[in-house]
């Protein structure tokens, strides 16, 4: 178990004043089986005229905001402490054949299967095509244990695609990522989702943070941690198991979950619409700092 002090700051800088803006925030960590929030606060400057908190379709905490005062800068700060425990251990070779996990086209009435259905089909940012589906299918030989096969696909993305922040944007299609063989964590998550869903397997896009470490002998820089994304695949008998294709691993206590949905569009940390603003610049910094246990 690890306790973290987490800080996320987003600055929007506008070249001309914004007269009114509406925003949707996914910046409050959702509770999970291995994660609980102790304290959390989201602060904005300037303060919104309207602020409403609710839970979205996928069960994520979400905030709706409206700013009505003219502003040339918007600063959003999220900070709190939470506890992350090691995910339950699952033996990949002991999981059921992947065919048993398919729900695409299923008419089953089992509540667990029905709850997985929204994650078994293409979503706006995971549309790919038969070439991606055929490529993913190579890891899923008939009767192969689902987690064993999914981990191989996870590994193939890690080894076959180059991490390159300059290669893509938030709107780059999966088919283009597959063609150029490069991108960032969001792209790799979308690619893996496209492949899994193409063969009928439900899988979720997970938005969160990843603890990073300084180089040997170096000092960790403020804001050096990052927003991150990975994939959660449904494994019958074990629930949802999270895989990180960017880092070729199952998630650990170093992964902090914010929200999950069908793709990035469902759970982007900050999105909205503004009137005015001209050109704008966005700056994001994240700090995930372990808190020492005073009992040790």
Buried (B, 14 or more C-beta within 10 A) or exposed (E): EBBBBBBBBBBBBBEEBBBBBBBBBBBBBBEBEBBEBEEBEBEBEEEBEEBEEEEBEBEBBBBBBBBEEEBBBBBBBBBBBBBBEEBEEBEBEEBBBBBEBBBBEBEEEEEEBEEBBBBBBBBEBBBBBEEBBEBBBEBBEEEBBBBBBBBBBBBBBBEEBEBEEEBBEEEBBBBBBBEBEBBBBBBBBBBBBBBBBBBBBBBBBBBBBBBBEEEEEEEBEEBBBBBBBBBBBBBBEBEBBBBBBBBBBBBBBBBBBBBBBBBBBBBBBBEBEBEBBEEBEEEBBBBBBEEEEEEE
